């Protein structure tokens, strides 16, 4: 038994010695191996951090972001803003047919997807989209071919034109209000008497308010 144990131990020592020898030879002839491994790990960590940042950005984006299957013509993934704009949940949209959202415009959808699949450019167009509650909204959609898990898919970014116009109107209103306040402040600094100041502020409110 002692001879067997001694023999087995000797074999293990020989294997370990051989491994150490091999590693030593590699390091001897290629001393930068460790640096290359460290560099690869560094880039891998950077890629993981970037992926996490992009996932967070997509989840919080104002626009709808969709990943489409160009062959089955269905949604694969969608961010919360995109699902909410169409009155669906994220889970409901996974696997949902594009025809559900664009029942009257599938010929245009197929044409744009075909163009995107044969190019590296973005293709943007405006189309009617049907929400889950059957309400139709005007949508601006941009398509681009992407690769994911060795597959060629379509990345779609959609914007509700109604919400966009409303936001732009609100910005214009705020800018106009700021201009009125600025002019009123200038009038106050130039005001000679109460009546004249009151009249000038009224003129500003009527003309620019």
Backbone torsions as a table, in degrees:
resi	resn	phi	psi	omega
1	UNK	NA	-42.1	179.3
2	UNK	-62.0	-39.5	179.1
3	UNK	-64.7	-38.7	-179.1
4	UNK	-66.2	-45.1	-180.0
5	UNK	-63.2	-44.0	-179.8
6	UNK	-61.6	-40.3	180.0
7	UNK	-65.7	-44.8	179.8
8	UNK	-62.6	-41.8	179.9
9	UNK	-63.5	-39.2	178.9
10	UNK	-63.9	-37.4	178.6
11	UNK	-65.8	-42.8	179.5
12	UNK	-61.8	-44.7	179.2
13	UNK	-61.1	-40.0	179.9
14	UNK	-63.9	-41.9	-179.7
15	UNK	-64.6	-47.3	179.7
16	UNK	-60.4	-43.4	179.2
17	UNK	-60.9	-40.5	-180.0
18	UNK	-65.0	-41.2	179.8
19	UNK	-64.0	-46.4	179.6
20	UNK	-61.5	-39.5	178.9
21	UNK	-63.8	-41.7	-179.8
22	UNK	-64.1	-44.9	178.9
23	UNK	-62.4	-41.0	-180.0
24	UNK	-62.1	-41.1	179.6
25	UNK	-63.9	-43.0	179.9
26	UNK	-62.0	-45.5	-179.2
27	UNK	-66.5	-32.3	-179.8
28	UNK	-66.6	-43.4	-176.9
29	UNK	-88.9	-17.2	179.0
30	UNK	-139.8	75.5	-175.9
31	UNK	-65.9	-15.7	-178.8
32	UNK	-86.7	5.9	-176.2
33	UNK	-58.2	-46.8	-178.9
34	UNK	-61.8	-39.6	179.3
35	UNK	-64.2	-38.7	178.9
36	UNK	-66.7	-40.9	178.5
37	UNK	-63.4	-43.8	179.0
38	UNK	-63.2	-38.7	179.4
39	UNK	-66.1	-41.7	178.0
40	UNK	-62.4	-43.8	178.4
41	UNK	-62.9	-39.0	178.9
42	UNK	-61.7	-46.3	179.4
43	UNK	-66.4	-34.7	178.2
44	UNK	-64.5	-42.8	178.0
45	UNK	-64.2	-39.7	177.8
46	UNK	-62.0	-42.5	179.9
47	UNK	-63.5	-41.0	178.7
48	UNK	-64.6	-42.1	178.3
49	UNK	-63.7	-41.7	179.8
50	UNK	-64.2	-40.9	178.8
51	UNK	-63.0	-42.3	178.4
52	UNK	-64.0	-40.2	178.4
53	UNK	-63.9	-42.1	179.6
54	UNK	-66.2	-38.1	177.5
55	UNK	-63.3	-42.5	178.3
56	UNK	-64.6	-43.6	179.4
57	UNK	-62.3	-43.5	179.7
58	UNK	-64.3	-38.5	-178.7
59	UNK	-67.0	-30.7	-175.1
60	UNK	-102.7	0.5	-175.6
61	UNK	-65.5	146.8	178.2
62	UNK	-70.3	-39.9	-179.5
63	UNK	-78.2	158.9	173.7
64	UNK	-80.6	133.4	178.4
65	UNK	-120.2	123.3	-173.7
66	UNK	-126.5	142.6	171.8
67	UNK	-110.9	121.7	-172.3
68	UNK	-113.5	147.1	171.4
69	UNK	-91.4	111.9	-175.4
70	UNK	-70.3	-17.4	-179.7
71	UNK	-91.0	-48.5	180.0
72	UNK	-82.6	-11.9	-178.6
73	UNK	52.9	56.6	178.1
74	UNK	-139.8	164.8	177.7
75	UNK	-84.2	133.5	176.7
76	UNK	-98.8	-45.4	178.9
77	UNK	-142.9	155.6	177.9
78	UNK	-153.2	145.8	177.3
79	UNK	-83.8	164.0	-176.5
80	UNK	-56.9	-37.5	-179.2
81	UNK	-64.8	-39.5	179.2
82	UNK	-66.1	-43.2	178.8
83	UNK	-64.9	-42.9	-178.7
84	UNK	-63.9	-39.6	-179.6
85	UNK	-61.2	-29.6	-179.4
86	UNK	-100.5	7.2	177.2
87	UNK	66.7	24.3	175.5
88	UNK	-109.1	167.8	167.5
89	UNK	-92.9	163.0	178.1
90	UNK	-59.1	-40.7	-179.0
91	UNK	-66.4	-37.2	-179.4
92	UNK	-67.4	-30.8	-176.0
93	UNK	-82.1	-18.9	178.5
94	UNK	-66.4	114.2	-179.2
95	UNK	89.2	-3.2	-178.8
96	UNK	-69.8	137.6	179.0
97	UNK	-67.8	138.3	177.7
98	UNK	-61.8	-29.1	-179.9
99	UNK	-62.0	-25.0	177.6
100	UNK	-64.1	-34.4	-177.6
101	UNK	-91.9	-30.2	-179.3
102	UNK	-126.6	63.5	-174.1
103	UNK	-65.7	-26.0	-175.9
104	UNK	-105.4	5.8	-174.7
105	UNK	-133.8	28.3	-175.9
106	UNK	-66.9	-30.3	178.4
107	UNK	-65.1	-40.7	177.3
108	UNK	-67.5	-40.9	178.9
109	UNK	-60.6	-47.3	179.8
110	UNK	-61.2	-41.3	-179.6
111	UNK	-63.0	-45.1	-178.5
112	UNK	-69.1	-38.9	177.4
113	UNK	-64.3	-40.7	178.6
114	UNK	-61.7	-42.5	179.2
115	UNK	-64.6	-42.2	-179.4
116	UNK	-66.3	-37.6	-178.9
117	UNK	-68.3	-20.3	-178.7
118	UNK	-109.0	24.1	-179.3
119	UNK	-153.2	167.2	174.6
120	UNK	-105.0	4.1	-175.9
121	UNK	-91.1	164.5	170.7
122	UNK	-84.7	140.9	175.6
123	UNK	-121.7	121.1	-174.8
124	UNK	-116.4	137.2	178.9
125	UNK	-154.7	163.7	179.7
126	UNK	-110.8	135.3	-173.2
127	UNK	-149.6	156.9	175.1
128	UNK	-81.3	135.9	177.3
129	UNK	-121.9	138.8	-179.4
130	UNK	-102.6	121.3	179.2
131	UNK	-76.9	173.1	-179.8
132	UNK	-62.4	-31.9	180.0
133	UNK	-85.0	12.8	176.4
134	UNK	75.5	2.6	176.2
135	UNK	-76.4	136.4	-179.7
136	UNK	-97.5	131.9	178.7
137	UNK	-125.5	150.5	177.6
138	UNK	-85.1	127.3	-173.9
139	UNK	-128.3	137.7	170.8
140	UNK	-96.7	124.6	-176.2
141	UNK	-122.3	135.5	174.8
142	UNK	-119.9	131.2	-177.1
143	UNK	-118.2	144.8	175.6
144	UNK	-152.9	142.2	177.6
145	UNK	-75.3	136.3	176.1
146	UNK	-136.6	164.0	176.1
147	UNK	-112.9	134.1	178.8
148	UNK	-147.2	123.9	-179.0
149	UNK	52.6	46.5	178.1
150	UNK	64.2	19.6	177.7
151	UNK	-119.7	147.5	173.9
152	UNK	-94.1	117.0	-177.2
153	UNK	-123.3	178.3	179.1
154	UNK	-116.1	126.5	172.9
155	UNK	-95.2	126.0	-179.0
156	UNK	-120.8	133.5	174.4
157	UNK	-116.7	120.5	-177.0
158	UNK	-117.1	141.3	177.3
159	UNK	-128.7	129.6	175.3
160	UNK	-71.1	111.1	-176.5
161	UNK	-63.6	-31.8	177.8
162	UNK	-63.3	-45.4	178.3
163	UNK	-66.3	-37.4	180.0
164	UNK	-64.3	-45.7	179.8
165	UNK	-63.9	-40.0	178.3
166	UNK	-62.4	-42.9	179.4
167	UNK	-64.5	-42.2	179.1
168	UNK	-63.8	-38.6	178.1
169	UNK	-63.6	-41.6	178.7
170	UNK	-63.9	-39.6	178.1
171	UNK	-64.0	-42.7	179.0
172	UNK	-62.8	-39.4	179.3
173	UNK	-64.7	-42.2	178.8
174	UNK	-64.1	-42.2	179.5
175	UNK	-63.2	-40.9	179.5
176	UNK	-66.0	-40.4	177.3
177	UNK	-61.9	-41.4	178.6
178	UNK	-62.1	-41.1	178.8
179	UNK	-63.4	-40.5	178.9
180	UNK	-63.7	-45.9	179.7
181	UNK	-60.9	-41.1	179.1
182	UNK	-61.8	-45.0	-179.7
183	UNK	-66.5	-37.1	177.8
184	UNK	-64.1	-43.0	178.4
185	UNK	-61.2	-39.8	177.8
186	UNK	-65.6	-39.2	179.4
187	UNK	-64.3	-37.3	179.4
188	UNK	-63.8	-41.2	-179.2
189	UNK	-69.2	-25.5	-179.7
190	UNK	-94.9	-12.0	-172.7
191	UNK	-59.3	132.1	179.5
192	UNK	-96.2	-39.3	177.8
193	UNK	-145.3	167.9	-174.0
194	UNK	-62.2	-46.0	-176.5
195	UNK	-63.9	-43.2	179.5
196	UNK	-65.4	-40.4	179.1
197	UNK	-64.8	-42.3	179.3
198	UNK	-61.7	-42.9	-179.7
199	UNK	-65.4	-40.6	-179.7
200	UNK	-66.9	-40.0	178.7
201	UNK	-65.9	-38.0	176.1
202	UNK	-62.7	-42.1	178.7
203	UNK	-62.5	-40.6	178.7
204	UNK	-64.0	-43.1	-178.3
205	UNK	-65.1	-40.3	-179.3
206	UNK	-72.2	-41.4	-175.6
207	UNK	-77.3	-37.3	-174.2
208	UNK	-123.4	-6.4	-175.0
209	UNK	-79.9	NA	NA
